[in-house]
Amino acid sequence: MNAALKIHDLFTPGTFEPSIAPRFNANEYLDLMGWATLPSQLKDSLIPSLAHYHDDVFHPTNLNTSQLKHWRAIFYWVECYRSGICTQQTALEGIRKSSEA
C-alpha cells in the first residue's frame, strides 16, 4: 500500500515544472485537432481557447463545468462549420458567445 501512495504522488496535478512543460504552439494544436485547414479567421478565434486548454493540461486546476461547456460549444461549432450545417460567421458568433459565458 505504501508503494501505491508513492505512485499516486507522481500523478498529482501541477507536477510539471515550468521549464519542463512544452511551450504553447497554436499550429501544433490545430494540426492535432484536425483544424489546420479551417479558415484563418476561424483559427484566430480558437487560439485563445487553445492557449487556455494548454494551460489546463500542463498546469491543472480543478476543471469546472463552465470550462467543459465551453469546450463542448467549441467542438460543436467547429464541427457544424466543417459539416456545412452553418456558415463561418455563425460558427464565429457561436465560439465568441461560448467564450463570453
Stockholm file with secondary structure:
# STOCKHOLM 1.0

chainA/1-101         MNAALKIHDLFTPGTFEPSIAPRFNANEYLDLMGWATLPSQLKDSLIPSLAHYHDDVFHPTNLNTSQLKHWRAIFYWVECYRSGICTQQTALEGIRKSSEA
#=GR chainA/1-101 SS CHHHHHHHHHTSTTCCCTTTSCCCCHHHHHHHHTCTTSCHHHHHHHHHHHHHHHHHHHSCCCCCHHHHHHHHHHHHHHHHHHHTSSCHHHHHHHHHHHHHC
#=GC SS_cons         CHHHHHHHHHTSTTCCCTTTSCCCCHHHHHHHHTCTTSCHHHHHHHHHHHHHHHHHHHSCCCCCHHHHHHHHHHHHHHHHHHHTSSCHHHHHHHHHHHHHC
//
